[in-house]
């Protein structure tokens, strides 16, 4: 089950965090033990990991998609590798004509709209499957803390509004490992959205060697414009549903109701009928995210509108410079189209 983030994780001087910090250090040591006692598989092709140190959703999937599009523009074949959180498929290639979110989880379906996706909890086996498919490069959506596959390039992603929270390791705080160990294995940090937490200064002061890539997310302006004069019933089952609701408010949407579900939540018939009925009673448009849409049974999709989000790289030159090292030799000197 997804972890619901307690409020004290976001408090810098949390008493609960300090009280639980010994447990957090034990958790961190267990992670170090795994890395120190696991021999990772070295793939025949480059492996790029888009991961995070903070638990919860930070928007890794759209970033992984954007990186895959970069390599596709350079005539390479990227293949995504993911464990398929929330799905029943343990090992296989995502088929958009056959699989649903119940099979693969929501993120693999979104990834598969851009490039082939291998779902496999064993990253070594998954990498070998990607190699057999003729991939030029493997892009991992998450898996930064998995020691089974050697990464050639690792990005750690942070939400600019939350940063690292209280800075403690789970369960004392939101970190999956200490910042020291995470930054030691990472090659660059990606900060998504406005930096209200001071995460960029934190890196400059503590990890000055770490390149910082800034990113912001733009929404489907045409859809939002079409909804500007309508009442909105918004719902979302993502890492931080309030981010979605706040975004709609910032764009001037008239939200008359909002309902949050757990991250990766699979919507049931009863829930969808209740949502549709409630929106109808309010004469409101039922609105959600692209990530939620793939978890809604298809028979209800005509009753729901969706907002698509687009990744915009503010540090595009730095990103391209980092990614270019894995281009094929004959592609490196060609100009790259930038979005």
PyMOL commands that set and color helices and strands:
alter all, ss='L'
color gray80, all
select helices_A, chain A and resi 7-10+15-36+60-73+101-104+106-112+123-132+179-185+199-206+221-226+241-250+269-281+290-293+298-303+316-326+329-331
alter helices_A, ss='H'
color red, helices_A
select strands_A, chain A and resi 46-51+78-82+91-93+117-120+137-141+153-159+188-192+211-219+231-236+254-260+284-289+305-307+309-313
alter strands_A, ss='S'
color yellow, strands_A
deselect
rebuild
show_as cartoon
